[in-house]
Amino acid sequence: MILNDNLYNLFSNQAEKVKVAFLGLGLGYTVVVTSDGGIGIAYTYFEDKKSCMLLNEAIDYENRPASVLLKKIKSERTIERSMALALVNALNYEDALKLPQDKNNTVLLEEFNIQPDTNVAMVGYFGPLVDRFKEKDIPLEILDTSRGLGNREGFYKKLASWADVLLLTSTSILNNTSEEILAKTLENVKTAMLGPSTPMVAKAFEHLPVHMLAGTVPIEKDNILKAIRHGMGTPVLHKFSRKSYLTLNP
């Protein structure tokens, strides 16, 4: 996947210079802290769990160069890509801290001009946005296989003929479907990548028709670590983070 290669290439030099100070695989999210103070999170993407073993190799990434873990962004295992994407977000932490906030998704709705006559396609279920769209009677099609929502073939047809806006979960990076989904969209479809996993890195998406990145930047580090250890999800993480955005020009 080009996106995985881009993320690796953009951070490979930096990853040689710092170490992984902490790695935590929570039930909901994964967190990485780097030796220079960076912290990043990503969705913990489990494949079918048939035994106690989630990883095939006994590798202790902590106190080792971050480059060892960064390589896993190209892994075939989603759980390893979860760790590597959290690392990417940790390596990008200082730059992400400088980005503006969109606490209530107001900027997203305004920049994409989402109105009652706007057809919105959503991959992944974003509860607060779904509620707002329903309140405003905005047409919405959702594809979320974990919730049993939508049909992939039918959803792709909607992307190619009906959708004005695509809101795409960045979990799609972890199962390598981002580029497949984006390839189905029409040229005039406005697209945003959403969710705590989102790498807020414009150059990584230069080859893709993505207009906005909307991610989560941890602020209260100790509370983030505890929430992840305790299996908490997005609503709790947002209490200790900043919802930030980055506008792109594909």
Secondary structure as the mmCIF struct_conf table of DSSP 4:
data_model
#
loop_
_struct_conf.conf_type_id
_struct_conf.id
_struct_conf.beg_label_comp_id
_struct_conf.beg_label_asym_id
_struct_conf.beg_label_seq_id
_struct_conf.end_label_comp_id
_struct_conf.end_label_asym_id
_struct_conf.end_label_seq_id
HELX_RH_AL_P HELX_RH_AL_P1 ILE A 2 LYS A 17
STRN STRN1 LYS A 19 LYS A 19
STRN STRN2 VAL A 20 LEU A 25
BEND BEND1 LEU A 27 GLY A 28
STRN STRN3 TYR A 29 THR A 34
TURN_TY1_P TURN_TY1_P1 SER A 35 ASP A 36
BEND BEND2 GLY A 37 GLY A 37
STRN STRN4 ILE A 39 TYR A 43
BEND BEND3 SER A 51 CYS A 52
BEND BEND4 ASN A 56 GLU A 57
STRN STRN5 GLU A 62 GLU A 62
TURN_TY1_P TURN_TY1_P2 ASN A 63 ASN A 63
BEND BEND5 ARG A 64 ARG A 64
STRN STRN6 PRO A 65 PRO A 65
HELX_RH_AL_P HELX_RH_AL_P2 ALA A 66 LEU A 70
HELX_RH_3T_P HELX_RH_3T_P1 LYS A 71 LYS A 74
BEND BEND6 GLU A 76 GLU A 76
HELX_RH_AL_P HELX_RH_AL_P3 THR A 78 LEU A 91
TURN_TY1_P TURN_TY1_P3 ASN A 92 ASN A 92
HELX_RH_AL_P HELX_RH_AL_P4 TYR A 93 LEU A 97
TURN_TY1_P TURN_TY1_P4 LYS A 98 LYS A 98
BEND BEND7 LEU A 99 LEU A 99
HELX_LH_PP_P HELX_LH_PP_P1 PRO A 100 PRO A 100
STRN STRN7 GLN A 101 GLN A 101
TURN_TY1_P TURN_TY1_P5 LYS A 103 ASN A 104
BEND BEND8 ASN A 105 ASN A 105
HELX_RH_AL_P HELX_RH_AL_P5 THR A 106 GLU A 111
TURN_TY1_P TURN_TY1_P6 PHE A 112 ASN A 113
TURN_TY1_P TURN_TY1_P7 PRO A 116 ASP A 117
STRN STRN8 VAL A 120 VAL A 123
BEND BEND9 GLY A 124 GLY A 124
HELX_RH_AL_P HELX_RH_AL_P6 GLY A 127 GLU A 135
TURN_TY1_P TURN_TY1_P8 LYS A 136 ASP A 137
STRN STRN9 LEU A 140 LEU A 143
STRN STRN10 ASP A 144 ASP A 144
HELX_RH_3T_P HELX_RH_3T_P2 THR A 145 ARG A 147
TURN_TY1_P TURN_TY1_P9 GLY A 148 GLY A 148
STRN STRN11 LEU A 149 LEU A 149
BEND BEND10 GLY A 150 GLY A 150
HELX_RH_AL_P HELX_RH_AL_P7 ARG A 152 SER A 161
TURN_TY1_P TURN_TY1_P10 TRP A 162 TRP A 162
BEND BEND11 ASP A 164 ASP A 164
STRN STRN12 VAL A 165 THR A 169
TURN_TY1_P TURN_TY1_P11 SER A 170 SER A 170
HELX_RH_AL_P HELX_RH_AL_P8 THR A 171 LEU A 174
TURN_TY1_P TURN_TY1_P12 ASN A 175 ASN A 176
HELX_RH_AL_P HELX_RH_AL_P9 SER A 178 LEU A 182
TURN_TY1_P TURN_TY1_P13 ALA A 183 LYS A 184
BEND BEND12 THR A 185 THR A 185
TURN_TY1_P TURN_TY1_P14 GLU A 187 ASN A 188
STRN STRN13 LYS A 190 LEU A 194
BEND BEND13 GLY A 195 GLY A 195
TURN_TY1_P TURN_TY1_P15 PRO A 196 SER A 197
HELX_RH_3T_P HELX_RH_3T_P3 ALA A 202 PHE A 205
TURN_TY1_P TURN_TY1_P16 GLU A 206 HIS A 207
BEND BEND14 LEU A 208 LEU A 208
STRN STRN14 MET A 212 PRO A 218
BEND BEND15 GLU A 220 GLU A 220
HELX_RH_AL_P HELX_RH_AL_P10 LYS A 221 ARG A 229
TURN_TY1_P TURN_TY1_P17 HIS A 230 GLY A 231
HELX_RH_AL_P HELX_RH_AL_P11 THR A 234 LYS A 239
TURN_TY1_P TURN_TY1_P18 PHE A 240 PHE A 240
STRN STRN15 SER A 241 THR A 247
#
